[in-house]
């Protein structure tokens, strides 16, 4: 191995952790701005595929809204039914 080759390997070995740390800090900054979920914040639910699907199929938004309303309605009906009986 020549001296130049060994020096390049040494430089690569020392620069790799610095590059990874810089990437890590950049990803944390993007997370803080709300662009990605990376280290601290976790997604609250739903799919990341849905916004893309809404661009291609706008009618999917109405299906999602109706599904959410249907999911909320049994709680409302159960509460009003219990009050009417009792």
Helices and strands as residue ranges (DSSP letters): H 3-33, H 49-56, H 59-85
